[in-house]
Structures are given as structure tokens and as C-alpha cells.
């Protein structure tokens, strides 16, 4: 789909925004520069106190619609939820106000939907950039995922047990009816991982495709909410809340491969050790002592003895995720 034509399905691109004056101009410009033209761009501003709104208003394009919240919502996910009531397109994406989208991302996603009418969502890969737009890394697709074929919920879930959250949120495009069926983002339950929960539920509703193509530039910066959440974190990662919930809800939990489950347990060990280390840095001796005591060392040791390659893969995964913290 090199050039969009009249009659192409409408795509709703929603951009939740809060104090994004440094990046929103680049983000909007990259969306307006899309090969695919039949889009509506809905910017939902969460009472920004900087020049974000003024910058959006400088773009004179009838496809852009600015929605301004009357009161500030306490978390970004609640602002994301506001997008659902405004979108009219057949397909819907929630793009980030600090990322840059390459010209073909929307056309490739729509093309994938049209080729695979049974799928419910399309994700893409991308580069990782810093605050100066320099590329510092790239997303990695798990080797078990074929980027050209629809993936089922069990395939996505089992890979998540081994490779953590590999679904890039700012690349997600779902059929609007699936978004509406599954909304809202369940922030009260899953906090910063509520987006990951929604993608898993979307995969359970219909197969999804993860294009193995770099079609966006994902920005890592000190200003991001995820940056603040992960800095010296001493509480369990919200990722585990999501996985534990889906394990408990799954009627086919007994079908989860043993290796995948063991890999997940070693991920939890790594998270426990990191939190203990952070507690040590913060000189919170009480929390450090408590965290060390609750680690099931014997269970983890047995897993590692039986599956020595898991530890090497976890070191690789740790090195990969470090790039997301490179601006800290």
C-alpha cells in the first residue's frame, strides 16, 4: 500500500499528551508525513503546563483534533482511556507524544489488517533513540515469533514468560471494536503494566501480528514515567502482576511449557535480586533483609542446575533491557 487512496479505512491515531513541548512537534510532523493519509489525529491533553497545546495549535491540518481535559488525570493510563470515546476509525492506535513514526508504519499496519482479516492487532519493531534523536538500540523480536504470521495468545504468552514484555506499546494498532470491548486500561490493578495486560487480552480475543520491521523510533528519556518508576525500584515489577493474573485466569495453565515457566521464575529471581540491591543502595536495611529472606534460593538453584542455559539467556535479556535505562 504505497499510496493511500480514497475509500481506504479510517485510522484513528490518538496521542495522549502531557508537558510534551520538546517532542510533540516532531511526533505530529512524523504522523502527518505518513504515506497513508486517511487518518484522524486526536491529541488528548492532560492539562499541560508548558507550551504543548500551543505547539499542537500551530499545525493547521483538518485531520488534527485537540481535546483538552478540564482537570488533570492522575496517571497517563487514565488519559489513554479518554481516547476511546473520541475515535471513529475502523483501526485505532495510541501513539506516544515523544516518539517518531516512520512514513510507512500506518500503511504497513493497515495493509497487514487487510491481508489478514481475522487478526485483531498489529505491532511493529523499531529503533530506540535518546533525547537527541540518536539511535542507541533496537527492539528485538523473540526468535520463536515469526514476524510475518499471525500469533495466537498461547504463543504470545509463552514467549512473554521467557522474554518479558516484547510488545512495543507505541506501535500497537487494534481494531477499534476490540479496543472498545477490552477498554479501559486496568491501571488500578496492573499499574504501569496495564498496557501489557491489554495487549495480552487483545491476543486472546484474536490473533495478532508483530511485524519484524523497524517502523518507529521509540524515545528513552529521563522525563518518561517508566524512567521514574524503574529508578531504584524496590517493589516488585508490575509485569509480574500481569503474568500471575493471566496464569491464574488461564484454564490451560497446565499446558504452559515447563521451560517457559522455569524461565519466568528465574526472571522473578532477577527482579528480587535487583530490588534487594536497590534497597542496599538506599540503605533500607529492613527492606533488604526482608527481600533476601523471601527469595526461594533452593527452588531457583534446582531450576538453574536443570536448565543452565536459562541464566545465559537472562544475562542477554538484562543487557537488552539496559538500553531502556541508558538515559537514567
C-alpha positions, -999 to +999 in steps of 0.1 A: +000+000+000+024+026-012-001+054-015-034+056+003-065+061-018-100+075-012-121+047+003-092+034+025-104+026+060-101+054+085-074+051+111-077+069+144-043+079+158-047+090+194-019+109+212-023+113+249-001+143+259+012+159+290+040+185+290+055+173+258+066+206+243+101+193+235+088+164+213+052+168+203+061+188+172+083+161+159+058+134+167+029+152+149+051+160+119+060+123+116+024+113+116+014+140+091+042+127+069+026+092+067+022+076+033-013+066+045-034+097+045-069+086+057-063+093+094-078+113+122-052+125+147-067+130+182-045+148+207-058+144+243-040+169+265-039+162+302-037+199+314-002+205+302+015+234+320+041+241+292+037+251+255+024+217+243-011+229+234+003+260+216+026+238+195-003+215+185-024+245+176+004+257+152-004+227+130-031+237+105-044+204+093-081+194+095-072+159+105-059+170+139-084+173+167-073+187+201-091+175+232-083+193+264-091+178+298-109+200+322-090+185+352-056+168+353-059+130+354-035+114+380-019+088+357-012+086+320-033+055+315-064+073+326-057+098+299-052+070+274-087+058+283-102+091+272-091+083+237-117+056+233-147+079+233-133+101+205-120+076+180-142+069+149-118+049+127-120+012+119-085+009+133-071+027+163-037+034+176-024+051+207+009+067+198+032+084+222+038+121+222+076+117+223+082+091+197+088+095+159+069+074+134+085+064+101+064+072+070+053+036+063+041+025+097+004+032+093+003+019+057+021-013+066-002-019+096-034-013+076-021-035+047-015-063+073-050-060+086-064-062+050-043-092+042-053-110+074-089-102+081-091-125+111-064-106+132-072-081+159-040-062+162-007-053+145+025-043+163+059-033+147+095-032+157+116+000+159+147+018+168+154+031+203+165+068+204+177+091+231+167+127+239+189+139+210+172+116+184+203+094+182+197+057+177+210+038+208+194+004+202+166-015+186+137-037+196+143-074+194+116-099+184+118-133+203+132-160+179+101-181+184+079-154+169+075-153+131+070-116+122+051-125+090+024-147+106-005-142+130+003-152+165-021-168+190-025-159+227-006-191+239+024-182+215+025-146+228+020-156+264+047-183+265+072-160+248+064-134+274+073-159+301+107-162+286+113-127+271+092-104+293+071-077+276+082-077+239+051-059+225+060-022+218+031-002+232+036+029+210+034+007+178+001-010+188-028-007+164-060-026+171-094-029+155-114-002+172-142-026+182-116-048+201-102-017+218-138-007+229-146-043+240-114-045+261-111-010+274-102+005+298-066+001+306-068-015+341-043+008+358-057+003+393-050-034+390-018-035+370-003+000+373+025+007+348+019-027+331-017-022+323-009-017+286+008-051+286-023-067+301-044-051+274-022-065+246-024-100+261-062-097+263-062-085+227-042-116+216-067-137+235-096-121+216-080-125+181-046-134+167-021-105+164+008-098+140+042-084+151+059-070+120+096-076+122+102-042+106+116-010+122+088+014+116+091+038+145+117+054+168+110+049+205+124+076+227+141+068+260+145+099+283+147+109+319+113+126+316+094+094+309+071+079+335+087+045+331+121+060+338+109+074+372+091+041+380+122+020+374+148+042+391+159+024+422+127+004+423+123-017+455+088-030+448+081-060+425+078-051+388+042-047+377+050-071+349+047-100+373+012-088+384+000-092+348+017-126+342+005-140+376-031-128+368-031-145+334-017-177+347-044-178+374-071-170+348-059-195+322-079-228+321-049-242+301-022-233+327-011-269+328-002-266+291+024-240+297+058-255+288+079-263+318+109-245+303+088-213+298+076-214+334+110-220+348+124-191+327+097-169+342+107-180+378+143-171+371+131-137+358+114-132+391+146-141+409+165-115+389+138-089+399+141-099+435+179-095+434+177-062+417+152-049+443+174-061+471+204-043+455+184-011+452+174-014+489+210-017+497+218+014+477+191+033+496+204+019+529+169+005+536+183-024+557+149-036+569+136-040+533+169-055+521+168-081+549+131-090+542+137-093+504+167-116+509+148-139+532+118-144+509+139-155+479+134-192+474+171-200+468+167-238+467+140-237+441+159-213+419+191-234+422+173-265+412+160-248+381+194-235+371+210-269+376+185-285+353+184-256+328+219-239+328+212-221+295+184-201+312+210-180+331+229-171+299+196-161+282+187-139+312+220-121+310+213-114+274+178-102+282+192-080+310+217-064+286+189-058+261+167-040+286+196-019+299+193+003+268+159+014+280+176+028+311+206+044+294+193+079+300+189+074+337 
